[in-house]
Structures are given as C-alpha cells and as structure tokens.
C-alpha cells in the first residue's frame, strides 16, 4: 500500500531526518527507502511538510521491526501523561546532547539526562540548554548527565566541524541550509559570511571549491579560534580568512562581494541595510530571520523595502527552515541585487 514520503538527495539525508523527527513528521515504524541517489522518508498521515524540505511522494514502505525505545521518554518512569509533559525534541552535537527543559518539569532534569545518555548512541554528556545570550552568542549549558567538557567534533554533511557548545554559537539544525547555500555559490564568487559562529557556511563553501575568496567574520574570539582549527583539517581551507570583528567595525570600506550570508535571526534586521552595501550588483544576500507565521507571506517584501536604498532587489527564494516556536519559524530569504 502506498503511503506519503519525502524524497531528498542523500547528501541532505541526516539533516532532513532530524528536521522531520523534531517536527513530529517522521514515521518510525516504517523503513527509509533508498533510490537513485536519494532517500525517501516515511511521513505521518496528517502532518504538513514545510515548503522547500523536499518532494512529497507516494511510496510503499516496509514495516520497521521494533528495536527498543523510539522515544527517550519511554526510559523514564511515571505515567504516560507525566512522560508526555517532558520535552520531545533534543539536539545532538558530536557526542553532546542538548535539550531545553520547561520550568514545569525542571525537577526531572536528572532523569531526562540519564535517559538521553542511554538513548542516544555514542552520547558522552547531556546538557540543559538554557539559551544563547549576549553579543558573542554563547550558550548557557548545565550538565545533567555524563562527564567531560563541552568541546567536540561534529560531523555534518561529511565535514568535521570543531565545536564548543558553551563558547560559540552552532546549530545542528541548519545542516541542510549550510549545504544548500554552498551549492548556490557560483564559480569565482567572493563570499562574506557575517556572524559566522564556528563557520559551518564557510566550511561548506570552501569544501565545494567554487568560491575564489571567503571572509568569515564574528565578534566572538572563541568562535573564530574554533573555525581556524576546523580550517586546518579542510582541503581548500586556505580560501577562508577568519576575522574577529563586529559587523559595524568590519563593513565600512569593504569592497562588495558576490555573495553575503547573514545568519543572525533575532537581530539581523538591524543590519540589513548596511550589509546590503556589501553585495555587488548581480550578487545575492542569504538572510535568516525568526518570523511569526502570520507575517510570513509579506515579510520578504518588507525586508526588500529596507534594502531598496542600496539598489534594485528582488526576492529569489523564501522558505521555512524549521519551526522555532508554536507560532513562529526560522525562515530563509535570498535577495538578488539586480542593479547598482
């Protein structure tokens, strides 16, 4: 019997699996299909898949035999109702597991941590993610299970990335975006990666080898140090210049480049006009923002109105990256500059 599935290139497989699982859209009682360099993920019957995630198709999926718990909460005692109140989603960064815990179940943090340590293969330490704070975007993390520090090597789309979840910003939920943007860089493009964190966009662009120059900028010295450590291991890493600077101090006097990336979803709107001056005519601006779902339809045009003093622009792409809150999403916009 045919059932709904999501077909994506194999290179986006792990990022898609994580996104579908986090959104509650992945069926875990069916096997994932492999076909012609692609993977097809079985979908729940009534879930809505955000546009841009892949091609929704009909396929016959084989049942997956039970192989232990499919939800870490099954390893925690108490009634079904009590377990359902615990957070479902979590992130895996290398051998580190991060989870946000609502105040009403904070007393069960240790139980949650121990269950995740048993549930996630290869997990070494579990941290209570208390959010990213400050201009350096450092994450506040509290250990709730396991041992060791917060430094790890995270493998994403085949790339080893040096990460310290406490010292510098990194999100494993953007793996598909890192690969997508890198694939859109044209031969001989020059790239500014602003507010780069530990540099996953720059690392993917450098690995693909088309850009002639990549400049990665972040105000957090720890982020820049981690990026430089990743570049040492990367063939083509010498194409990347990692610079510690704020947007305000870096941009004045810089020549415009053909591609500019700004992943600062909570505060980026403050900088879009000045950042737009760094985009060459014919170039593109890859921009990320947290957008209330009720405002998504007109948001790209609202941002274009801020860009218009710097030239002529049009919206080349807009799509939801992943849900961020019950009423908001992380959204990707690509703006193309069509004139001087």
N, C-alpha and C positions, 0 to 999 in steps of 0.2 A: 504494500500500500504506500502510495506517495505521501510525503509529509513535507512541511516547509523547511528550507535550509538556507544558509547564507554562504555564497561562494566567493572566496577571496584568493588572491595569489598566495602561494605557500610562504613567501617572504613576510607576509603580514599575518601569518597564522597565529603565533603566540599572542601578539597584541590584540587580535580580534577575539581569540578565545577568552582572554582576560576581560575585555570590554563587555562581551556578551554575558559572561558569568557575573560581573559586577552589576549589570543592569537586570539580572534575573531573566535573561532571554535564552540561555543555553539549556538544552535538554541534556541531562547527564545520564539518561537511561538509553541513549542511542549512541552508536559508534560514529565518529567523524569519518567522512569519506575522503579519499584521495582520488583526484582525477586531473590529468593533463596539466601538471604543474600548479594545481590549485587544491585547496581544502574546502570541503562543504560541511558547515556546522549545523547540526540539528537544532531547530528553533522551537520554543514553546508555542502553543497553538495561537494564543491571542495577543502576543507581545508585538509592539510597534518598533521596528528597527529604524534608527535614525538614518536619514539620507546620507549617502556617501560612505557607509560602512561596508558596502559590497552589493552583490547581486542576489536578490531573493529568488530562489528557485524551488522546484518540486523534485524530491528525490525519494527513493526507497532506502531507508536507513535500517541497518541491522541492530537488534537489541544489544545493549551492552550488559554483560553479566555483572552482577553485584560484586564489588571488590572492596568491601569495607565502607566506612562512612563516606558520604559525598558532601557532608557539611560538618565543619569542625564542631558545631554546636551539639551534634549527636554524641560527642565525647564528654559533655558536661551534664552533671546530674540535675535533677529537678523535673518539673512537669513540662509538657510540650508548650504550654502557654508561657512559662518562665523562660524557656530557651528561645522562643520566638521573639522575646523582647531584646535579646542580645544582638549586637551588630552583625550583619551577614558579611559585608564586604571587608576586604583587607588587601594590602599591597605586599608584594614580595620584591625586595631589592637585594639581589645576590643571595646571601644566606641570612638576610634580615627580614623579619615580618613586621609590618607596621599596621596598626589598627586604631581607629578613632572609637572611643568608648563614651556613650552618652552619660550624663550625670546620674540618671536614674538607675544605671546598672554598674556604676563605678565600684561598688563594693565587691563585684565579681571579677575584677580585673585580673587577679592572680589565676583564677580558674580559666578565664579566657586565654591568658598567655600560655598556660601549661597545655591546654587543648590544642592551640595552634602549633606549639612546638612539636607535638605528636603528629599533627595532621599534615603539615607542610613538609614534603620530602626535602631533606638537606638543611632544614632550618636550624640556625645556631642560637639566635636570640630573637625575642619578641618585644617590641616597643609600643607603648601607648603614645600615639601621635597626638600631641596637644596643639598642633597647628604651626604655621610658618609666621614668624614675627620679624619686624624691623626691616630697614632698608637693605640689609645684607641677606634677607630671606633665609634665616636659619630656622630650622625646625626644632621645636621643643619636644624631646622624646624622654619617656620614662621607661626603664626596663621593668617588664612584668614577668619575664621567664627567660631562661637560658643564661648565657655568660658571654663575656668579651666586649669589645668596643663596637663603635658604630661605623667603622670603615669596612668596605667590602668591594669586590669587583662584580659588577652587574653585567651580564651578557644580554645584549639587545640586538636583534636582527644580525647576529653573528659578530657583533662588535663588543670587545671588553671595555667597560667604562669604569674608571676609578670613582667611587662614590663614598662620601661620608654623610650619612643622612642627618647628622646633627650639625655639621659645619657648613653645608652648602646645599642649595636647592636642587632637587632632582625628583621627577615624577615618572614612575614606570608606566603610567597610563598613557603616555604620549608616544609610545614606540611606533605606532602606525603613522603618526604625524611626522616624526623625525625622518622616516623612510620616504614618505610622500613628498615632503619639501625637497629633500635631497634629489629625488628623481626629477623634479621640475627645474633644477638648476641647469642652465644651458652651457654649452662649450664656451670656455673663456669668460664666463661671468665672474665678476668680483662680488663678494658676499660680506655684508656686515651682519653679525649675529649679536644683537644687543640684549643685555640682561641674560647672558648665555648660561648662567649657572655652571654646572660642570661640563658644559659644552656638547650635549648629545647631537644637536643640529649640526654644529661644526664638524664633529667627528664623522657623522654620516656623509656630509657633503665632501669632506676630504677623502673618505674611503671610496666614494664613487668616482672621483678623479677628474671631473669636468671643469670645476672652478679653477681659475688661474690664481686667485688670491682669496683668502678667508681671514677676516679680522673678527675675533671673538672678544667681547667686552663685558665685564661685570665689575661691580664695585666691591664685591666680597673677595678679599685676597685669598681666602681658603678655596673658593670656587676656582679661581684662576690657577692656583697651585695644583689642584686635583686634575684640571684639564691638561695642564702641562705633563703630568705623569701619564695620562692616557695617551697623549700625542707621541711620547717616546716609543710606545709599543706599536704605533699605527704606521704602516707604509703610506707615504704621502702626507704624514703629519707635519712635515716642514712647510706645507702650504698654509698652515694656520699660524697667525700671530695672536697670542693670548695677551690681552691688555687689561690691567686693573684700572678702572676709571668709572665715573658716573656718566650717564647719558649727557648731562649738562656740560661736563668738562670735556667729553670726548668729541662731540659733534661739531662744534664751531671750527670752521676752516677745513673740514674734511672734504675730499672730492666725492661726488656722488658715485654710487656703485649700482650695478645692475640688479642686485637682489638684496633686500634688507629684511631681517627677521626680528620681530619684537614679541617675545613671549613673557608678558608682564600683565596677566589677565585682570588683576584688580586695579592697577594704577596706570596701565599703558595709555589710556585715553588722554592723560595729561601731556603726553609726549608726542602724539601722532603728528601734529603739525610740524614740529621741529624735526622729527625723524623723517618725514616725507621729503624734506630738503636733501636728504642723503640718498634719495632714489633717483637714478639717472633717467632721462626720457627714454621710454621703451622698457623700463625696468619694472620690477614688481615688489610689492610690500606685503610680506606674510605677517599677519597680525592676529593675536589671540585675545579674547575678552570673555568674561563671565556675563551672560546676557539673560535677563528674565525671559521666559518662554513667550510671554505676552508681547515682547518687544522685538522678537527675532526678525519678523518679516521686514521691518523698516530700519533695522539697526545699521546695515551696511551703508545705506544711503545717507544716514545721519553722520556716519564717520566720513564719508566722501565729502560732505559739506565742510568738514574741518580741514580736509586735505586740499580743497579747491584753491585756496590762495597760493599754493605752491605749483600749480599746473593743472592739466586736464587729466582726470582719473575716471576709470570705470571699474565696476565690480567683476572680477574674473572668476571668483569662486566664493561660495559660502557654505559651510556645513557644520553640523554639530559634531564635536569631538567625543564628548561623553557627558552624561548627566553630572551636575555639580551639586544641586540641592533639589528639594521637591518641586520647586518652581523655576529653576534656572539651569542653564547648561554652559559648559565651556564650548565656545564657538570659534571656528577658524574662518578668517576672511583673507582673501587675496585681492589686493587692489593693484591694477595695472596703470602705470603712468603713460599716457598717450601723447603728451605734448610737453614742451618746455614751459 
